[in-house]
């Protein structure tokens, strides 16, 4: 089971790196907003995985709160981009 957890962390790290690259290089504001939302989702997955590894299930509650705040944040960013266009 440990090898699956290590592979999962490696894949999450690669995905976070690629999403961060899109966030930095994104040619438009909407590309950056999507990359930021993707980074948020990857972060939620990493928090849940770390909670499982350390057997601290309070991290799952933290991930849920982070998901709600990330959703509200992306709504705010989308409204800002919409008014800017």
Order of alpha helices (4+ residues) and beta strands (2+ residues): alpha-alpha-alpha
